[in-house]
């Protein structure tokens, strides 16, 4: 158990190392911050893609177009059949006249071209909305395949393409995050490890004196561990600060863009602190050969 005086000494030594090695520490933090910045940017891009994907999934719907040869009774009896399908939340009938009116409204000033039509070419349809649990492509495809087998159905349309594209890009960014995270992990641990090795080599005489007066391996290690953790925190804060500045600039130009939550920022900084701790520990395991008493 460390005493109060020992704790004060360890904290003093941790910050004193920064003061004595301003250039080395600064370069280390910049290198780490650059690596962590790449990871933070990719993670933020993935979060925004997932946000877009969630919005896209919430807007997934389906239009079931019916054969023109159906009589009103056949059309009416389709609605309860659609409602009992698992995953279907709401079914709305859209007559051919309503469909033509909606189409005319969507054309705006060009709606006059529809006056040349002798007959209404738009078929009646059912507009289907899904429950929250069914707002994914697998469930929607299953519902589509079931309805497509009905003889009364002429065609089924749902907004599949761009949702497919979003899911594909989201998966790619997750994989890029995984690979980048692994590379950053190795790079940051390597940078801090080598920095701590140089620091300990420069402090070798002080370490020898500490051992001669009875200092344990754990007592010698602690200032370097704290220094590595502090380097990780500063590098993570630098990366997150740069991302925050860039995001505030982009949010004025891209509506709907989201940023990290307070919990996510804290988690990222904690991750960086752990990286700093691992880098320092890796260096000292090779430098100090005595058994650790931590």
C-alpha atoms as a printed R data frame, in Angstrom:
    type eleno elety resid chain resno       x       y       z
1   ATOM     1    CA   UNK     A     1   0.000   0.000   0.000
2   ATOM     2    CA   UNK     A     2   1.510   3.320  -1.064
3   ATOM     3    CA   UNK     A     3   1.774   6.089   1.483
4   ATOM     4    CA   UNK     A     4   0.698   9.668   0.841
5   ATOM     5    CA   UNK     A     5   4.278  10.879   0.372
6   ATOM     6    CA   UNK     A     6   4.950   8.077  -2.111
7   ATOM     7    CA   UNK     A     7   1.825   8.911  -4.112
8   ATOM     8    CA   UNK     A     8   2.848  12.575  -4.267
9   ATOM     9    CA   UNK     A     9   6.322  11.567  -5.402
10  ATOM    10    CA   UNK     A    10   4.946   9.305  -8.138
11  ATOM    11    CA   UNK     A    11   2.611  12.004  -9.445
12  ATOM    12    CA   UNK     A    12   5.418  14.569  -9.340
13  ATOM    13    CA   UNK     A    13   7.750  12.247 -11.258
14  ATOM    14    CA   UNK     A    14   5.091  11.489 -13.883
15  ATOM    15    CA   UNK     A    15   4.584  15.165 -14.704
16  ATOM    16    CA   UNK     A    16   8.263  15.964 -14.299
17  ATOM    17    CA   UNK     A    17   8.998  13.503 -17.097
18  ATOM    18    CA   UNK     A    18   6.871  15.597 -19.415
19  ATOM    19    CA   UNK     A    19   8.764  18.719 -18.448
20  ATOM    20    CA   UNK     A    20  12.205  17.146 -18.858
21  ATOM    21    CA   UNK     A    21  11.417  15.589 -22.249
22  ATOM    22    CA   UNK     A    22   9.172  18.166 -23.924
23  ATOM    23    CA   UNK     A    23  10.299  17.398 -27.482
24  ATOM    24    CA   UNK     A    24  10.165  13.602 -27.195
25  ATOM    25    CA   UNK     A    25   6.824  13.686 -25.436
26  ATOM    26    CA   UNK     A    26   5.395  16.177 -27.922
27  ATOM    27    CA   UNK     A    27   6.458  14.106 -30.928
28  ATOM    28    CA   UNK     A    28   5.072  10.945 -29.299
29  ATOM    29    CA   UNK     A    29   1.697  12.581 -28.644
30  ATOM    30    CA   UNK     A    30   1.538  13.951 -32.199
31  ATOM    31    CA   UNK     A    31   2.296  10.549 -33.738
32  ATOM    32    CA   UNK     A    32  -0.212   8.833 -31.483
33  ATOM    33    CA   UNK     A    33  -2.795  11.555 -32.079
34  ATOM    34    CA   UNK     A    34  -2.431  11.197 -35.851
35  ATOM    35    CA   UNK     A    35  -2.996   7.443 -35.668
36  ATOM    36    CA   UNK     A    36  -5.943   7.814 -33.320
37  ATOM    37    CA   UNK     A    37  -7.404  10.555 -35.522
38  ATOM    38    CA   UNK     A    38  -7.731   8.092 -38.411
39  ATOM    39    CA   UNK     A    39  -9.523   5.646 -36.130
40  ATOM    40    CA   UNK     A    40 -11.816   8.372 -34.747
41  ATOM    41    CA   UNK     A    41 -12.751   9.601 -38.239
42  ATOM    42    CA   UNK     A    42 -13.580   6.090 -39.456
43  ATOM    43    CA   UNK     A    43 -15.596   5.406 -36.320
44  ATOM    44    CA   UNK     A    44 -17.550   8.659 -36.750
45  ATOM    45    CA   UNK     A    45 -18.234   7.834 -40.398
46  ATOM    46    CA   UNK     A    46 -19.542   4.414 -39.347
47  ATOM    47    CA   UNK     A    47 -21.809   6.002 -36.714
48  ATOM    48    CA   UNK     A    48 -23.277   8.357 -39.307
49  ATOM    49    CA   UNK     A    49 -23.778   5.536 -41.793
50  ATOM    50    CA   UNK     A    50 -25.532   3.478 -39.132
51  ATOM    51    CA   UNK     A    51 -27.708   6.511 -38.337
52  ATOM    52    CA   UNK     A    52 -28.637   6.872 -42.008
53  ATOM    53    CA   UNK     A    53 -29.265   3.156 -42.224
54  ATOM    54    CA   UNK     A    54 -31.598   3.283 -39.212
55  ATOM    55    CA   UNK     A    55 -33.547   6.129 -40.828
56  ATOM    56    CA   UNK     A    56 -33.658   4.248 -44.121
57  ATOM    57    CA   UNK     A    57 -34.949   1.127 -42.418
58  ATOM    58    CA   UNK     A    58 -37.666   3.121 -40.668
59  ATOM    59    CA   UNK     A    59 -38.881   4.354 -44.049
60  ATOM    60    CA   UNK     A    60 -38.952   0.945 -45.753
61  ATOM    61    CA   UNK     A    61 -42.390   0.320 -47.149
62  ATOM    62    CA   UNK     A    62 -43.941  -1.708 -49.937
63  ATOM    63    CA   UNK     A    63 -46.430  -1.114 -52.735
64  ATOM    64    CA   UNK     A    64 -48.405  -4.136 -53.906
65  ATOM    65    CA   UNK     A    65 -49.938  -3.445 -57.348
66  ATOM    66    CA   UNK     A    66 -53.018  -5.448 -58.251
67  ATOM    67    CA   UNK     A    67 -54.273  -6.921 -61.518
68  ATOM    68    CA   UNK     A    68 -56.719  -4.640 -63.307
69  ATOM    69    CA   UNK     A    69 -59.088  -7.557 -63.884
70  ATOM    70    CA   UNK     A    70 -59.978  -7.880 -60.190
71  ATOM    71    CA   UNK     A    71 -63.480  -6.937 -59.079
72  ATOM    72    CA   UNK     A    72 -64.039  -4.795 -55.942
73  ATOM    73    CA   UNK     A    73 -64.826  -7.842 -53.807
74  ATOM    74    CA   UNK     A    74 -61.563  -9.552 -54.663
75  ATOM    75    CA   UNK     A    75 -59.654  -6.339 -53.962
76  ATOM    76    CA   UNK     A    76 -61.357  -5.854 -50.586
77  ATOM    77    CA   UNK     A    77 -60.659  -9.353 -49.329
78  ATOM    78    CA   UNK     A    78 -56.911  -8.908 -49.869
79  ATOM    79    CA   UNK     A    79 -56.573  -6.366 -47.058
80  ATOM    80    CA   UNK     A    80 -57.265  -8.728 -44.111
81  ATOM    81    CA   UNK     A    81 -54.973 -11.318 -45.721
82  ATOM    82    CA   UNK     A    82 -52.184  -8.754 -45.829
83  ATOM    83    CA   UNK     A    83 -52.743  -7.647 -42.238
84  ATOM    84    CA   UNK     A    84 -52.284 -11.131 -40.785
85  ATOM    85    CA   UNK     A    85 -48.821 -11.542 -42.332
86  ATOM    86    CA   UNK     A    86 -46.187 -11.382 -39.526
87  ATOM    87    CA   UNK     A    87 -44.302  -8.082 -39.695
88  ATOM    88    CA   UNK     A    88 -47.078  -6.086 -41.403
89  ATOM    89    CA   UNK     A    89 -48.184  -3.127 -39.279
90  ATOM    90    CA   UNK     A    90 -50.572  -1.193 -41.513
91  ATOM    91    CA   UNK     A    91 -52.207  -1.678 -44.913
92  ATOM    92    CA   UNK     A    92 -53.718   1.195 -46.894
93  ATOM    93    CA   UNK     A    93 -55.682   0.777 -50.110
94  ATOM    94    CA   UNK     A    94 -54.845   3.213 -52.914
95  ATOM    95    CA   UNK     A    95 -57.297   3.244 -55.784
96  ATOM    96    CA   UNK     A    96 -56.183   3.922 -59.343
97  ATOM    97    CA   UNK     A    97 -57.855   7.375 -59.165
98  ATOM    98    CA   UNK     A    98 -55.980   8.224 -55.940
99  ATOM    99    CA   UNK     A    99 -52.725   7.024 -57.467
100 ATOM   100    CA   UNK     A   100 -53.257   9.259 -60.501
101 ATOM   101    CA   UNK     A   101 -54.017  12.231 -58.242
102 ATOM   102    CA   UNK     A   102 -50.823  11.618 -56.231
103 ATOM   103    CA   UNK     A   103 -48.838  11.326 -59.428
104 ATOM   104    CA   UNK     A   104 -50.313  14.574 -60.748
105 ATOM   105    CA   UNK     A   105 -49.413  16.329 -57.488
106 ATOM   106    CA   UNK     A   106 -45.848  15.048 -57.632
107 ATOM   107    CA   UNK     A   107 -45.396  16.395 -61.171
108 ATOM   108    CA   UNK     A   108 -46.249  19.920 -60.077
109 ATOM   109    CA   UNK     A   109 -46.155  22.341 -63.000
110 ATOM   110    CA   UNK     A   110 -45.672  19.474 -65.459
111 ATOM   111    CA   UNK     A   111 -48.942  17.819 -64.445
112 ATOM   112    CA   UNK     A   112 -50.573  19.108 -67.651
113 ATOM   113    CA   UNK     A   113 -49.042  16.274 -69.648
114 ATOM   114    CA   UNK     A   114 -51.458  13.864 -67.923
115 ATOM   115    CA   UNK     A   115 -54.401  15.604 -69.619
116 ATOM   116    CA   UNK     A   116 -53.447  13.861 -72.833
117 ATOM   117    CA   UNK     A   117 -54.110  10.435 -71.332
118 ATOM   118    CA   UNK     A   118 -57.318   8.828 -72.542
119 ATOM   119    CA   UNK     A   119 -57.419   6.312 -69.666
120 ATOM   120    CA   UNK     A   120 -55.853   6.013 -66.243
121 ATOM   121    CA   UNK     A   121 -52.795   3.713 -66.659
122 ATOM   122    CA   UNK     A   122 -52.123   3.365 -62.915
123 ATOM   123    CA   UNK     A   123 -53.414   0.212 -61.197
124 ATOM   124    CA   UNK     A   124 -54.901  -0.008 -57.725
125 ATOM   125    CA   UNK     A   125 -52.469  -0.983 -55.002
126 ATOM   126    CA   UNK     A   126 -51.964  -1.583 -51.312
127 ATOM   127    CA   UNK     A   127 -49.405   0.448 -49.380
128 ATOM   128    CA   UNK     A   128 -47.832  -1.711 -46.659
129 ATOM   129    CA   UNK     A   129 -45.956  -0.435 -43.607
130 ATOM   130    CA   UNK     A   130 -43.937  -2.761 -41.374
131 ATOM   131    CA   UNK     A   131 -43.434  -3.246 -37.673
132 ATOM   132    CA   UNK     A   132 -40.116  -2.111 -36.166
133 ATOM   133    CA   UNK     A   133 -38.845  -5.694 -35.962
134 ATOM   134    CA   UNK     A   134 -39.552  -6.329 -39.649
135 ATOM   135    CA   UNK     A   135 -37.797  -3.208 -40.970
136 ATOM   136    CA   UNK     A   136 -34.866  -5.099 -42.388
137 ATOM   137    CA   UNK     A   137 -34.250  -6.447 -45.849
138 ATOM   138    CA   UNK     A   138 -34.461 -10.119 -44.900
139 ATOM   139    CA   UNK     A   139 -37.922  -9.769 -43.352
140 ATOM   140    CA   UNK     A   140 -39.187  -7.547 -46.160
141 ATOM   141    CA   UNK     A   141 -37.968  -9.992 -48.787
142 ATOM   142    CA   UNK     A   142 -39.766 -12.846 -47.031
143 ATOM   143    CA   UNK     A   143 -42.993 -10.830 -46.983
144 ATOM   144    CA   UNK     A   144 -42.516  -9.891 -50.627
145 ATOM   145    CA   UNK     A   145 -41.943 -13.505 -51.666
146 ATOM   146    CA   UNK     A   146 -45.096 -14.600 -49.830
147 ATOM   147    CA   UNK     A   147 -47.287 -11.916 -51.419
148 ATOM   148    CA   UNK     A   148 -45.742 -12.326 -54.879
149 ATOM   149    CA   UNK     A   149 -47.130 -15.874 -55.042
150 ATOM   150    CA   UNK     A   150 -50.721 -14.583 -54.836
151 ATOM   151    CA   UNK     A   151 -52.496 -14.683 -58.225
152 ATOM   152    CA   UNK     A   152 -54.128 -11.276 -57.636
153 ATOM   153    CA   UNK     A   153 -50.766  -9.475 -57.484
154 ATOM   154    CA   UNK     A   154 -49.270  -7.881 -60.602
155 ATOM   155    CA   UNK     A   155 -46.087  -6.312 -59.180
156 ATOM   156    CA   UNK     A   156 -44.398  -5.487 -55.877
157 ATOM   157    CA   UNK     A   157 -42.065  -2.531 -55.337
158 ATOM   158    CA   UNK     A   158 -40.066  -1.502 -52.272
159 ATOM   159    CA   UNK     A   159 -37.072   0.804 -51.778
160 ATOM   160    CA   UNK     A   160 -34.418  -1.891 -51.765
161 ATOM   161    CA   UNK     A   161 -31.522  -0.506 -53.773
162 ATOM   162    CA   UNK     A   162 -30.269   2.373 -51.667
163 ATOM   163    CA   UNK     A   163 -30.872   0.504 -48.402
164 ATOM   164    CA   UNK     A   164 -28.766  -2.350 -49.820
165 ATOM   165    CA   UNK     A   165 -26.056   0.165 -50.693
166 ATOM   166    CA   UNK     A   166 -26.104   1.695 -47.200
167 ATOM   167    CA   UNK     A   167 -25.856  -1.712 -45.551
168 ATOM   168    CA   UNK     A   168 -22.930  -2.597 -47.819
169 ATOM   169    CA   UNK     A   169 -21.038   0.598 -46.991
170 ATOM   170    CA   UNK     A   170 -21.805   0.228 -43.296
171 ATOM   171    CA   UNK     A   171 -20.346  -3.298 -43.332
172 ATOM   172    CA   UNK     A   172 -17.239  -2.060 -45.173
173 ATOM   173    CA   UNK     A   173 -16.679   0.727 -42.653
174 ATOM   174    CA   UNK     A   174 -17.050  -1.677 -39.745
175 ATOM   175    CA   UNK     A   175 -14.403  -3.913 -41.282
176 ATOM   176    CA   UNK     A   176 -12.190  -0.870 -41.922
177 ATOM   177    CA   UNK     A   177 -12.660   0.130 -38.274
178 ATOM   178    CA   UNK     A   178 -11.592  -3.316 -37.129
179 ATOM   179    CA   UNK     A   179  -8.481  -3.358 -39.314
180 ATOM   180    CA   UNK     A   180  -7.570   0.254 -38.537
181 ATOM   181    CA   UNK     A   181  -8.144  -0.307 -34.835
182 ATOM   182    CA   UNK     A   182  -5.743  -3.248 -34.879
183 ATOM   183    CA   UNK     A   183  -3.105  -1.250 -36.787
184 ATOM   184    CA   UNK     A   184  -3.525   1.757 -34.476
185 ATOM   185    CA   UNK     A   185  -3.314  -0.507 -31.439
186 ATOM   186    CA   UNK     A   186  -0.002  -1.973 -32.607
187 ATOM   187    CA   UNK     A   187   1.363   1.405 -33.741
188 ATOM   188    CA   UNK     A   188   0.489   3.272 -30.537
189 ATOM   189    CA   UNK     A   189   1.820   0.517 -28.274
190 ATOM   190    CA   UNK     A   190   5.014   0.429 -30.364
191 ATOM   191    CA   UNK     A   191   5.487   4.230 -30.213
192 ATOM   192    CA   UNK     A   192   4.904   4.473 -26.472
193 ATOM   193    CA   UNK     A   193   6.977   1.363 -25.803
194 ATOM   194    CA   UNK     A   194   9.990   2.776 -27.611
195 ATOM   195    CA   UNK     A   195   9.532   6.192 -26.027
196 ATOM   196    CA   UNK     A   196   9.465   4.633 -22.549
197 ATOM   197    CA   UNK     A   197  12.537   2.518 -23.373
198 ATOM   198    CA   UNK     A   198  14.440   5.677 -24.334
199 ATOM   199    CA   UNK     A   199  13.181   7.433 -21.214
200 ATOM   200    CA   UNK     A   200  14.234   4.569 -18.958
201 ATOM   201    CA   UNK     A   201  17.618   4.316 -20.672
202 ATOM   202    CA   UNK     A   202  18.148   8.031 -20.014
203 ATOM   203    CA   UNK     A   203  17.054   7.494 -16.407
204 ATOM   204    CA   UNK     A   204  19.101   4.306 -15.904
205 ATOM   205    CA   UNK     A   205  21.370   5.865 -13.297
206 ATOM   206    CA   UNK     A   206  18.395   7.120 -11.289
207 ATOM   207    CA   UNK     A   207  16.810   3.643 -11.507
208 ATOM   208    CA   UNK     A   208  20.009   2.035 -10.259
209 ATOM   209    CA   UNK     A   209  20.109   4.421  -7.299
210 ATOM   210    CA   UNK     A   210  16.455   3.672  -6.514
211 ATOM   211    CA   UNK     A   211  17.204  -0.064  -6.504
212 ATOM   212    CA   UNK     A   212  20.213   0.445  -4.241
213 ATOM   213    CA   UNK     A   213  18.081   2.238  -1.658
214 ATOM   214    CA   UNK     A   214  15.483  -0.549  -1.746
215 ATOM   215    CA   UNK     A   215  12.899   0.696  -4.267
216 ATOM   216    CA   UNK     A   216  10.767  -2.112  -5.645
217 ATOM   217    CA   UNK     A   217  10.180  -2.768  -9.316
218 ATOM   218    CA   UNK     A   218   6.593  -1.635  -8.851
219 ATOM   219    CA   UNK     A   219   7.653   1.677  -7.328
220 ATOM   220    CA   UNK     A   220  10.066   2.285 -10.216
221 ATOM   221    CA   UNK     A   221   7.491   1.374 -12.819
222 ATOM   222    CA   UNK     A   222   4.599   3.488 -11.593
223 ATOM   223    CA   UNK     A   223   5.828   6.923 -12.799
224 ATOM   224    CA   UNK     A   224   6.484   5.510 -16.272
225 ATOM   225    CA   UNK     A   225   3.093   3.782 -16.347
226 ATOM   226    CA   UNK     A   226   1.376   7.008 -15.340
227 ATOM   227    CA   UNK     A   227   3.364   8.910 -17.950
228 ATOM   228    CA   UNK     A   228   2.327   6.454 -20.676
229 ATOM   229    CA   UNK     A   229  -1.313   6.685 -19.609
230 ATOM   230    CA   UNK     A   230  -1.143  10.476 -19.643
231 ATOM   231    CA   UNK     A   231   0.380  10.415 -23.120
232 ATOM   232    CA   UNK     A   232  -2.487   8.213 -24.273
233 ATOM   233    CA   UNK     A   233  -5.077  10.549 -22.762
234 ATOM   234    CA   UNK     A   234  -3.494  13.632 -24.363
235 ATOM   235    CA   UNK     A   235  -3.185  11.933 -27.758
236 ATOM   236    CA   UNK     A   236  -6.795  10.756 -27.576
237 ATOM   237    CA   UNK     A   237  -7.943  14.221 -26.526
238 ATOM   238    CA   UNK     A   238  -5.996  15.747 -29.420
239 ATOM   239    CA   UNK     A   239  -7.578  13.367 -31.932
240 ATOM   240    CA   UNK     A   240 -11.068  13.885 -30.525
241 ATOM   241    CA   UNK     A   241 -10.604  17.664 -30.460
242 ATOM   242    CA   UNK     A   242  -9.598  17.728 -34.133
243 ATOM   243    CA   UNK     A   243 -12.587  15.558 -35.037
244 ATOM   244    CA   UNK     A   244 -14.878  17.875 -33.040
245 ATOM   245    CA   UNK     A   245 -13.598  20.954 -34.902
246 ATOM   246    CA   UNK     A   246 -14.004  19.233 -38.279
247 ATOM   247    CA   UNK     A   247 -17.472  17.969 -37.334
248 ATOM   248    CA   UNK     A   248 -18.686  21.411 -36.267
249 ATOM   249    CA   UNK     A   249 -17.475  22.725 -39.630
250 ATOM   250    CA   UNK     A   250 -19.206  19.898 -41.512
251 ATOM   251    CA   UNK     A   251 -22.462  20.071 -39.536
252 ATOM   252    CA   UNK     A   252 -23.084  23.541 -40.938
253 ATOM   253    CA   UNK     A   253 -22.984  22.047 -44.429
254 ATOM   254    CA   UNK     A   254 -24.395  18.544 -43.905
255 ATOM   255    CA   UNK     A   255 -27.720  18.465 -42.104
256 ATOM   256    CA   UNK     A   256 -28.392  15.419 -39.982
257 ATOM   257    CA   UNK     A   257 -24.732  14.664 -39.261
258 ATOM   258    CA   UNK     A   258 -24.205  13.291 -35.745
259 ATOM   259    CA   UNK     A   259 -21.180  13.473 -33.446
260 ATOM   260    CA   UNK     A   260 -19.918  11.261 -30.631
261 ATOM   261    CA   UNK     A   261 -21.931  11.296 -27.418
262 ATOM   262    CA   UNK     A   262 -20.277  12.215 -24.109
263 ATOM   263    CA   UNK     A   263 -20.163   8.516 -23.183
264 ATOM   264    CA   UNK     A   264 -18.518   7.620 -26.509
265 ATOM   265    CA   UNK     A   265 -15.916  10.377 -26.107
266 ATOM   266    CA   UNK     A   266 -15.146   9.172 -22.577
267 ATOM   267    CA   UNK     A   267 -14.872   5.590 -23.851
268 ATOM   268    CA   UNK     A   268 -12.478   6.656 -26.620
269 ATOM   269    CA   UNK     A   269 -10.271   8.548 -24.145
270 ATOM   270    CA   UNK     A   270 -10.282   5.524 -21.816
271 ATOM   271    CA   UNK     A   271  -9.276   3.313 -24.752
272 ATOM   272    CA   UNK     A   272  -6.357   5.674 -25.485
273 ATOM   273    CA   UNK     A   273  -5.331   5.629 -21.830
274 ATOM   274    CA   UNK     A   274  -5.278   1.817 -21.868
275 ATOM   275    CA   UNK     A   275  -3.132   1.904 -25.016
276 ATOM   276    CA   UNK     A   276  -0.672   4.188 -23.226
277 ATOM   277    CA   UNK     A   277  -0.620   1.866 -20.230
278 ATOM   278    CA   UNK     A   278   0.000  -1.206 -22.418
279 ATOM   279    CA   UNK     A   279   2.778   0.540 -24.314
280 ATOM   280    CA   UNK     A   280   4.562   1.498 -21.098
281 ATOM   281    CA   UNK     A   281   4.079  -1.936 -19.566
282 ATOM   282    CA   UNK     A   282   5.413  -3.641 -22.708
283 ATOM   283    CA   UNK     A   283   8.587  -1.552 -22.605
284 ATOM   284    CA   UNK     A   284   9.250  -2.102 -18.911
285 ATOM   285    CA   UNK     A   285   8.739  -5.852 -19.017
286 ATOM   286    CA   UNK     A   286  11.804  -6.011 -21.241
287 ATOM   287    CA   UNK     A   287  13.745  -3.335 -19.412
288 ATOM   288    CA   UNK     A   288  13.226  -4.393 -15.835
289 ATOM   289    CA   UNK     A   289  13.947  -8.045 -15.232
290 ATOM   290    CA   UNK     A   290  13.066  -8.251 -11.571
291 ATOM   291    CA   UNK     A   291   9.704  -9.708 -10.585
292 ATOM   292    CA   UNK     A   292   6.890  -7.171 -10.621
293 ATOM   293    CA   UNK     A   293   5.420  -6.343  -7.232
294 ATOM   294    CA   UNK     A   294   2.470  -4.381  -8.615
